[in-house]
Amino acid sequence: MYDSVICIIDLDVTMMCVRKEVDSYMIEQVLSERKDPFGILQSTKYVIEHADSVTIHPGRIRQLANQIRRKLSRNDVLTEEQFGRNAVNPQKVFLEDVVNFCFWTIPGKEKWNIEYPDGCVSDGWHALVACFDRALDEEVPVLDTSYLVAVTDKDVASLFRGRHDTEIPLLEKRGEFLREAGNALMNGYDGSVEKLLERADYNAVNIVREILRMFPSFRDMSHYKGEKVSLLKRAQIAAYDISLLPDVTIQDTEHLTIFADYKLPQILRGFGIVKYDPRLADKVNSYTILEANSPEEVEIRASTIWACELIAHEIGKPPVLVDNALWHLSQDMEKELAPYHRVLSTYY
């Protein structure tokens, strides 16, 4: 079933894998035009050049690139509206990103979801945002660092309480990360994300560096065949998300890479740009949970980053805009696509 969907979307079946088709000139051309402040491109380049289970088919990029162009030309992308309706400010956006990970469930089990406001049921990221709005409406000081440093497991369970007693995955980790964020903000920035932005001169690269320095839960690194790999999904997306706020100007977001999660490789696979070998494809299609930081997972995420770099290069737009449009497109096409890979991870 899934293979037929992929074939409908992707008609070009002649291209070879990235190691054979994306020669060093193509990679070096991208690198020559891009700053790589966190070593993400260099370290993931090593992965795609040595990958065993995941390949990139660059000749299949044009079809998807054209869709991304259309979305961007219509401004059909995510905006500040995605962060909820209450207190949409850097403090709220950052704290939402502190706990922005792992919303999936296994088939046959109800996915965590909430109903708020009445009659509005959501899951995933949208449910997470609704949890913050619900807490603020209930006068829970969830944006106050003095509250967060002492937040209890019971408080966290109430914050993320779901319909039908569904529980958000990795609930304990979310509590741990909220306490970490409260302490780091209180000790380093007088309890204010705005102070963090000031310290970073409202520069995206500096913001990411501040986050990595003060918030260990954002340090998204792996090892692959003896080499260290930087991925940094949540730290980068926090800086980008804050830049979407109309009253905040963040410089240099174009130096960020895309944010390697599970939805982007799903749509890249659907368009035939990223391909899994039969063994990995069987695992993903059967909802087998992959081991966090396994070679397969690192290859999926590294290939996602480089496939999107090639798309960004094709259309002449920053990777963060490609990421925004791709994630939005993945929501539109969700029912047409094969499953995404599943990993119990706090990094995405």
VOPAGU-2260 file (C-alpha; in pm, 1 decimal, decimal comma):
REM VOPAGU-2260
SITE   aa  ch    i         X         Y         Z
SITE  MET   A    0       0,0       0,0       0,0
SITE  TYR   A    1     269,0     246,5      99,6
SITE  ASP   A    2     488,6     172,6    -198,5
SITE  SER   A    3     200,6     253,2    -433,4
SITE  VAL   A    4     151,1     589,8    -265,9
SITE  ILE   A    5     517,4     671,4    -302,7
SITE  CYS   A    6     515,5     573,4    -669,9
SITE  ILE   A    7     215,4     796,8    -740,5
SITE  ILE   A    8     385,8    1094,1    -583,1
SITE  ASP   A    9     728,2    1026,5    -731,6
SITE  LEU   A   10     757,3     929,2   -1097,7
SITE  ASP   A   11    1134,8     947,7   -1139,2
SITE  VAL   A   12    1280,4     605,4   -1064,1
SITE  THR   A   13    1615,0     645,4   -1234,8
SITE  MET   A   14    1829,6     836,9    -988,2
SITE  MET   A   15    2099,8     679,1    -781,5
SITE  CYS   A   16    2168,6     730,3    -412,2
SITE  VAL   A   17    2340,3    1033,8    -264,4
SITE  ARG   A   18    2677,4     863,2    -233,2
SITE  LYS   A   19    2677,6     796,4    -608,6
SITE  GLU   A   20    2467,6    1085,1    -742,5
SITE  VAL   A   21    2538,6    1381,4    -513,5
SITE  ASP   A   22    2905,8    1423,6    -589,1
SITE  SER   A   23    3147,9    1620,2    -377,2
SITE  TYR   A   24    3102,5    1924,8    -600,0
SITE  MET   A   25    2731,4    1949,7    -515,4
SITE  ILE   A   26    2799,9    1917,3    -143,4
SITE  GLU   A   27    3090,7    2159,7    -146,0
SITE  GLN   A   28    2887,5    2409,4    -346,7
SITE  VAL   A   29    2624,2    2416,0     -75,1
SITE  LEU   A   30    2887,9    2437,5     197,4
SITE  SER   A   31    3064,8    2723,3      20,8
SITE  GLU   A   32    2745,0    2927,4      27,7
SITE  ARG   A   33    2639,0    2843,5     381,5
SITE  LYS   A   34    2772,9    2927,6     721,6
SITE  ASP   A   35    2782,5    2624,9     950,2
SITE  PRO   A   36    2814,8    2773,7    1299,5
SITE  PHE   A   37    2732,6    2452,1    1486,1
SITE  GLY   A   38    2905,8    2201,6    1256,0
SITE  ILE   A   39    2571,2    2046,9    1163,5
SITE  LEU   A   40    2633,1    2037,9     789,8
SITE  GLN   A   41    2986,5    1904,8     815,5
SITE  SER   A   42    2900,6    1633,3    1066,6
SITE  THR   A   43    2586,6    1518,7     882,8
SITE  LYS   A   44    2781,2    1522,9     554,9
SITE  TYR   A   45    2992,9    1245,1     702,7
SITE  VAL   A   46    2679,0    1047,6     781,0
SITE  ILE   A   47    2524,0    1068,8     434,5
SITE  GLU   A   48    2855,4     977,9     274,4
SITE  HIS   A   49    2878,2     659,7     485,7
SITE  ALA   A   50    2509,4     570,4     524,5
SITE  ASP   A   51    2401,4     207,0     496,6
SITE  SER   A   52    2021,7     230,1     522,4
SITE  VAL   A   53    1913,0     572,4     393,8
SITE  THR   A   54    1984,0     737,2      59,0
SITE  ILE   A   55    1898,2    1070,2    -102,0
SITE  HIS   A   56    1773,1    1096,7    -462,1
SITE  PRO   A   57    1845,6    1458,2    -564,9
SITE  GLY   A   58    1687,6    1425,4    -909,8
SITE  ARG   A   59    1351,0    1395,2    -742,4
SITE  ILE   A   60    1372,4    1728,9    -566,5
SITE  ARG   A   61    1218,7    1951,8    -832,9
SITE  GLN   A   62     857,1    1839,3    -786,4
SITE  LEU   A   63     863,0    1906,4    -414,0
SITE  ALA   A   64    1064,5    2226,2    -460,1
SITE  ASN   A   65     789,4    2361,0    -684,6
SITE  GLN   A   66     529,8    2295,3    -416,0
SITE  ILE   A   67     746,6    2470,2    -158,5
SITE  ARG   A   68     782,5    2770,3    -392,5
SITE  ARG   A   69     403,8    2792,9    -428,2
SITE  LYS   A   70     349,3    2774,3     -53,9
SITE  LEU   A   71     604,7    3044,6      14,0
SITE  SER   A   72     468,9    3269,6    -262,5
SITE  ARG   A   73     121,5    3245,3    -104,6
SITE  ASN   A   74     266,9    3286,7     244,3
SITE  ASP   A   75      94,1    2957,2     322,3
SITE  VAL   A   76     319,1    2881,4     618,5
SITE  LEU   A   77     316,6    2867,7     996,0
SITE  THR   A   78     298,5    3202,1    1176,2
SITE  GLU   A   79     276,0    3324,6    1534,8
SITE  GLU   A   80     -79,5    3184,9    1543,2
SITE  GLN   A   81      65,7    2839,7    1606,5
SITE  PHE   A   82     169,5    2943,5    1958,2
SITE  GLY   A   83    -182,6    2985,4    2094,7
SITE  ARG   A   84    -405,8    3275,5    2187,6
SITE  ASN   A   85    -285,0    3369,4    2538,7
SITE  ALA   A   86      34,5    3560,4    2619,1
SITE  VAL   A   87     204,4    3492,2    2286,8
SITE  ASN   A   88     547,1    3624,4    2379,9
SITE  PRO   A   89     906,2    3490,7    2382,4
SITE  GLN   A   90     863,0    3341,0    2731,0
SITE  LYS   A   91     566,9    3128,7    2626,1
SITE  VAL   A   92     712,0    3028,8    2290,0
SITE  PHE   A   93    1039,9    2918,8    2445,8
SITE  LEU   A   94     871,1    2716,3    2722,3
SITE  GLU   A   95     650,5    2545,1    2465,8
SITE  ASP   A   96     968,3    2444,2    2281,2
SITE  VAL   A   97    1119,4    2317,6    2607,6
SITE  VAL   A   98     858,5    2037,8    2598,9
SITE  ASN   A   99     812,8    2012,2    2221,7
SITE  PHE   A  100     891,9    1646,5    2153,6
SITE  CYS   A  101     748,9    1296,5    2108,0
SITE  PHE   A  102     373,1    1303,0    2052,5
SITE  TRP   A  103     325,1     973,7    1868,8
SITE  THR   A  104     170,5     649,9    1986,9
SITE  ILE   A  105     158,2     292,8    1860,4
SITE  PRO   A  106    -131,8     179,7    1637,1
SITE  GLY   A  107    -433,4      58,8    1828,4
SITE  LYS   A  108    -368,6     289,8    2122,7
SITE  GLU   A  109    -541,7     626,3    2149,5
SITE  LYS   A  110    -307,0     912,0    2080,4
SITE  TRP   A  111    -267,9    1171,9    2352,6
SITE  ASN   A  112    -509,1    1454,9    2283,0
SITE  ILE   A  113    -693,5    1725,3    2468,8
SITE  GLU   A  114   -1021,4    1911,0    2431,3
SITE  TYR   A  115    -970,8    2280,7    2489,7
SITE  PRO   A  116   -1154,7    2503,6    2450,2
SITE  ASP   A  117   -1479,7    2306,6    2465,5
SITE  GLY   A  118   -1552,5    2136,2    2136,3
SITE  CYS   A  119   -1197,7    2179,0    2005,8
SITE  VAL   A  120   -1000,2    1852,7    2009,7
SITE  SER   A  121    -634,1    1854,5    1912,2
SITE  ASP   A  122    -326,7    1635,7    1940,4
SITE  GLY   A  123      47,5    1672,1    1890,9
SITE  TRP   A  124     195,5    2020,6    1885,9
SITE  HIS   A  125    -145,0    2189,6    1872,2
SITE  ALA   A  126    -252,9    2006,9    2187,4
SITE  LEU   A  127      68,2    2109,7    2360,6
SITE  VAL   A  128      -4,8    2474,7    2283,7
SITE  ALA   A  129    -363,9    2431,2    2401,6
SITE  CYS   A  130    -229,9    2297,4    2733,4
SITE  PHE   A  131     -44,9    2623,7    2792,9
SITE  ASP   A  132    -352,6    2828,0    2701,2
SITE  ARG   A  133    -567,7    2616,0    2933,5
SITE  ALA   A  134    -322,1    2659,1    3219,8
SITE  LEU   A  135    -316,0    3036,2    3173,3
SITE  ASP   A  136    -696,9    3048,1    3164,8
SITE  GLU   A  137    -698,3    2848,7    3488,8
SITE  GLU   A  138    -455,9    3105,4    3635,6
SITE  VAL   A  139    -173,9    2853,6    3667,1
SITE  PRO   A  140     148,1    3063,5    3648,5
SITE  VAL   A  141     308,1    2828,4    3397,4
SITE  LEU   A  142     524,1    3106,4    3248,5
SITE  ASP   A  143     661,3    3213,9    3586,4
SITE  THR   A  144    1003,3    3067,6    3659,2
SITE  SER   A  145     942,2    3075,4    4034,5
SITE  TYR   A  146     656,2    2834,9    3967,8
SITE  LEU   A  147     854,1    2619,2    3726,7
SITE  VAL   A  148    1152,9    2559,4    3953,8
SITE  ALA   A  149     923,2    2393,6    4206,3
SITE  VAL   A  150     670,9    2236,2    3967,9
SITE  THR   A  151     571,6    1889,3    4090,3
SITE  ASP   A  152     500,7    1575,5    3891,9
SITE  LYS   A  153     135,6    1620,3    3989,0
SITE  ASP   A  154     139,4    1975,1    3852,8
SITE  VAL   A  155     291,5    1854,3    3526,7
SITE  ALA   A  156      35,2    1573,9    3494,8
SITE  SER   A  157    -240,5    1832,4    3538,3
SITE  LEU   A  158     -82,2    2067,8    3285,1
SITE  PHE   A  159     -76,1    1797,1    3016,8
SITE  ARG   A  160    -391,7    1605,9    3118,4
SITE  GLY   A  161    -559,8    1452,4    2816,8
SITE  ARG   A  162    -901,4    1335,2    2710,3
SITE  HIS   A  163   -1007,4     984,7    2810,2
SITE  ASP   A  164    -711,0     965,9    3048,4
SITE  THR   A  165    -463,2     962,9    2760,4
SITE  GLU   A  166    -113,6    1048,2    2881,0
SITE  ILE   A  167     140,7    1247,7    2688,0
SITE  PRO   A  168     454,2    1041,7    2615,9
SITE  LEU   A  169     761,8    1098,5    2832,6
SITE  LEU   A  170     562,7    1291,3    3092,5
SITE  GLU   A  171     837,0    1272,3    3355,6
SITE  LYS   A  172    1092,6    1416,6    3114,4
SITE  ARG   A  173     867,2    1713,1    3042,3
SITE  GLY   A  174     850,5    1789,8    3412,1
SITE  GLU   A  175    1226,3    1754,6    3443,1
SITE  PHE   A  176    1284,9    1990,3    3150,2
SITE  LEU   A  177    1040,3    2252,4    3280,0
SITE  ARG   A  178    1224,0    2255,9    3613,4
SITE  GLU   A  179    1557,5    2280,0    3432,4
SITE  ALA   A  180    1425,6    2571,7    3226,5
SITE  GLY   A  181    1291,3    2747,8    3533,4
SITE  ASN   A  182    1624,6    2719,2    3714,9
SITE  ALA   A  183    1832,8    2823,2    3413,4
SITE  LEU   A  184    1614,3    3123,6    3338,5
SITE  MET   A  185    1607,5    3231,1    3702,1
SITE  ASN   A  186    1981,7    3190,3    3756,7
SITE  GLY   A  187    2101,9    3317,3    3420,2
SITE  TYR   A  188    1846,1    3565,0    3292,9
SITE  ASP   A  189    1645,4    3701,0    3588,8
SITE  GLY   A  190    1367,8    3459,9    3499,4
SITE  SER   A  191    1307,5    3613,7    3156,5
SITE  VAL   A  192    1358,9    3480,6    2805,6
SITE  GLU   A  193    1367,3    3843,2    2695,2
SITE  LYS   A  194    1689,6    3877,9    2896,2
SITE  LEU   A  195    1830,0    3576,9    2712,3
SITE  LEU   A  196    1748,4    3744,0    2380,9
SITE  GLU   A  197    1918,3    4063,6    2494,9
SITE  ARG   A  198    2227,1    3868,2    2600,9
SITE  ALA   A  199    2232,3    3712,3    2253,9
SITE  ASP   A  200    2186,4    4048,1    2076,7
SITE  TYR   A  201    1868,5    3912,4    1915,9
SITE  ASN   A  202    2084,7    3699,0    1690,2
SITE  ALA   A  203    1965,2    3348,0    1606,9
SITE  VAL   A  204    2310,1    3187,9    1620,9
SITE  ASN   A  205    2385,6    3349,7    1955,5
SITE  ILE   A  206    2045,0    3247,6    2089,3
SITE  VAL   A  207    2116,6    2885,1    2004,2
SITE  ARG   A  208    2457,1    2911,9    2172,8
SITE  GLU   A  209    2297,0    3055,3    2488,4
SITE  ILE   A  210    2040,9    2775,8    2491,4
SITE  LEU   A  211    2306,7    2508,1    2451,9
SITE  ARG   A  212    2519,1    2668,1    2724,3
SITE  MET   A  213    2245,0    2695,1    2985,0
SITE  PHE   A  214    1988,8    2424,0    2901,2
SITE  PRO   A  215    2140,1    2072,5    2879,0
SITE  SER   A  216    1814,1    1917,8    2758,0
SITE  PHE   A  217    1861,0    2094,0    2421,2
SITE  ARG   A  218    2202,4    1940,3    2347,2
SITE  ASP   A  219    2096,4    1720,0    2058,1
SITE  MET   A  220    2413,9    1533,0    1963,1
SITE  SER   A  221    2478,6    1180,0    1843,1
SITE  HIS   A  222    2770,8     961,0    1740,3
SITE  TYR   A  223    2791,7     775,2    1411,6
SITE  LYS   A  224    3069,3     531,6    1319,9
SITE  GLY   A  225    3299,5     697,8    1568,3
SITE  GLU   A  226    3221,9    1056,1    1465,2
SITE  LYS   A  227    3027,8    1316,9    1661,3
SITE  VAL   A  228    2713,4    1441,8    1486,1
SITE  SER   A  229    2538,9    1770,8    1568,4
SITE  LEU   A  230    2163,8    1788,3    1496,6
SITE  LEU   A  231    2025,7    2048,9    1741,6
SITE  LYS   A  232    1662,1    2039,6    1636,2
SITE  ARG   A  233    1495,1    2194,7    1940,9
SITE  ALA   A  234    1760,1    2458,5    2012,3
SITE  GLN   A  235    1739,3    2589,0    1657,0
SITE  ILE   A  236    1362,0    2575,8    1635,3
SITE  ALA   A  237    1335,0    2774,5    1958,8
SITE  ALA   A  238    1533,9    3058,3    1802,4
SITE  TYR   A  239    1331,9    3040,8    1480,4
SITE  ASP   A  240     996,1    3020,6    1656,1
SITE  ILE   A  241    1069,8    3335,7    1853,0
SITE  SER   A  242    1159,6    3508,6    1525,0
SITE  LEU   A  243     802,8    3450,1    1403,2
SITE  LEU   A  244     663,5    3684,8    1667,0
SITE  PRO   A  245     572,0    4016,5    1500,5
SITE  ASP   A  246     710,7    4227,9    1783,4
SITE  VAL   A  247    1052,0    4056,9    1791,8
SITE  THR   A  248    1326,6    4091,2    1530,7
SITE  ILE   A  249    1580,2    3807,4    1526,0
SITE  GLN   A  250    1878,6    3832,9    1292,9
SITE  ASP   A  251    2061,0    3558,6    1101,4
SITE  THR   A  252    1792,7    3286,3    1102,9
SITE  GLU   A  253    1921,0    3197,3     755,1
SITE  HIS   A  254    2227,3    3041,7     921,0
SITE  LEU   A  255    2012,6    2775,6    1090,4
SITE  THR   A  256    1954,2    2436,4     931,6
SITE  ILE   A  257    1617,4    2266,9     909,1
SITE  PHE   A  258    1489,9    2095,8    1220,9
SITE  ALA   A  259    1533,0    1719,2    1185,4
SITE  ASP   A  260    1222,3    1555,0    1331,5
SITE  TYR   A  261     995,1    1270,6    1221,1
SITE  LYS   A  262     744,9    1455,9     998,1
SITE  LEU   A  263     997,4    1596,5     750,0
SITE  PRO   A  264    1159,1    1264,3     660,1
SITE  GLN   A  265     808,9    1123,4     619,7
SITE  ILE   A  266     718,9    1370,4     344,9
SITE  LEU   A  267    1064,7    1352,9     186,4
SITE  ARG   A  268    1020,8     976,5     166,9
SITE  GLY   A  269     674,4    1022,0      18,2
SITE  PHE   A  270     822,3    1227,2    -265,8
SITE  GLY   A  271    1100,4     973,1    -316,7
SITE  ILE   A  272    1375,2    1217,3    -221,6
SITE  VAL   A  273    1476,5    1008,8      79,5
SITE  LYS   A  274    1464,3     631,7      49,2
SITE  TYR   A  275    1508,4     358,6     310,8
SITE  ASP   A  276    1656,2      20,3     234,1
SITE  PRO   A  277    1404,3    -268,4     254,0
SITE  ARG   A  278    1496,4    -367,4     608,2
SITE  LEU   A  279    1454,6     -17,3     747,7
SITE  ALA   A  280    1144,0      45,5     536,7
SITE  ASP   A  281     983,6    -266,5     686,6
SITE  LYS   A  282    1062,5    -144,6    1037,0
SITE  VAL   A  283     917,9     199,7     976,5
SITE  ASN   A  284     610,4      72,3     791,9
SITE  SER   A  285     535,7    -176,3    1071,3
SITE  TYR   A  286     574,0      92,1    1342,8
SITE  THR   A  287     876,0     -76,4    1496,0
SITE  ILE   A  288    1034,6     159,1    1748,5
SITE  LEU   A  289    1390,0     242,9    1647,9
SITE  GLU   A  290    1657,8     281,8    1912,3
SITE  ALA   A  291    1745,1     640,9    1992,9
SITE  ASN   A  292    2088,0     737,5    1852,0
SITE  SER   A  293    2103,6     418,6    1648,7
SITE  PRO   A  294    2277,9     436,7    1309,8
SITE  GLU   A  295    1939,3     411,7    1137,1
SITE  GLU   A  296    1795,2     705,1    1327,1
SITE  VAL   A  297    2103,2     920,9    1273,0
SITE  GLU   A  298    2099,4     840,6     900,3
SITE  ILE   A  299    1732,1     939,8     873,1
SITE  ARG   A  300    1789,4    1271,6    1046,9
SITE  ALA   A  301    2114,9    1352,6     865,6
SITE  SER   A  302    1959,9    1272,8     528,0
SITE  THR   A  303    1663,7    1492,8     615,2
SITE  ILE   A  304    1894,7    1785,3     683,2
SITE  TRP   A  305    2086,0    1744,1     358,9
SITE  ALA   A  306    1781,0    1677,1     142,0
SITE  CYS   A  307    1631,8    2002,3     268,2
SITE  GLU   A  308    1959,6    2185,0     210,7
SITE  LEU   A  309    1939,0    2074,3    -152,8
SITE  ILE   A  310    1577,5    2192,9    -175,4
SITE  ALA   A  311    1672,9    2527,8     -22,8
SITE  HIS   A  312    1959,6    2555,5    -270,8
SITE  GLU   A  313    1722,2    2472,6    -558,1
SITE  ILE   A  314    1472,0    2745,2    -470,7
SITE  GLY   A  315    1717,0    2999,3    -330,5
SITE  LYS   A  316    1549,0    3028,8       9,0
SITE  PRO   A  317    1681,2    2979,0     363,9
SITE  PRO   A  318    1642,0    2625,1     501,6
SITE  VAL   A  319    1422,7    2750,3     789,1
SITE  LEU   A  320    1160,4    2864,9     537,8
SITE  VAL   A  321    1179,0    2528,4     362,8
SITE  ASP   A  322    1128,5    2359,3     699,2
SITE  ASN   A  323     826,7    2578,2     777,6
SITE  ALA   A  324     657,7    2509,7     445,5
SITE  LEU   A  325     744,4    2137,8     450,6
SITE  TRP   A  326     602,1    2082,9     798,0
SITE  HIS   A  327     284,9    2263,6     696,1
SITE  LEU   A  328     262,3    2054,5     377,6
SITE  SER   A  329     315,1    1734,3     578,7
SITE  GLN   A  330      -0,4    1814,4     777,9
SITE  ASP   A  331    -198,1    1856,4     455,3
SITE  MET   A  332     -74,1    1524,6     312,4
SITE  GLU   A  333     -63,0    1315,2     629,2
SITE  LYS   A  334    -319,5    1056,4     511,8
SITE  GLU   A  335    -135,9    1002,6     182,1
SITE  LEU   A  336     201,4     921,2     332,7
SITE  ALA   A  337     365,9     607,3     467,8
SITE  PRO   A  338     429,8     604,7     844,3
SITE  TYR   A  339     704,0     814,3     997,1
SITE  HIS   A  340     983,3     652,9    1196,6
SITE  ARG   A  341     925,2     618,8    1569,1
SITE  VAL   A  342    1185,9     681,2    1836,7
SITE  LEU   A  343    1136,9     754,9    2205,0
SITE  SER   A  344    1335,6    1075,9    2207,6
SITE  THR   A  345    1328,6    1412,7    2381,1
SITE  TYR   A  346    1502,5    1575,5    2086,7
SITE  TYR   A  347    1201,1    1584,2    1849,8
